[in-house]
Amino acid sequence: MTEELIKPFEVTEKHIVILIPDRVDIQITREYIKKLESTISSSHRSIIIKTENDFQLSSIYFGFIMTVHNFTKTNNLDLSMVCNKEKILKMFDMLKIGHLFTVYPTMEDALK
């Protein structure tokens, strides 16, 4: 059941792009990490988390993002996020997590 909730990754030579899932819980987060482990290769430099327009940050999504962050650090990868919602950006600023990953307004900026 959780497998159908896992959104497909966009994999390029240097990046793995994951879409924030519509629903998150501990099991879904574990499935995303398993999928990352089976997808990653030595040529990948970063993981990019891409948000949808209706994305709303909550503690459970924050936990998902931090789990992916820990995965990137363990695997010596960079983490970035694509988000242009002012409300989310203000929350990131308030939480002072800008040093953990870079937030880009567009996918084109993140891929540079």
Secondary structure, DSSP 4 states (H G I P E B T S, - for coil): -GGGGSPPPEE-SSEEEEEPPSS--HHHHHHHHHHHHHH--TT--EEEEE--TT----HHHHHHHHHHHHHHHHTT-EEEEE---HHHHHHHHHHT-TTT-EEESSHHHHH-
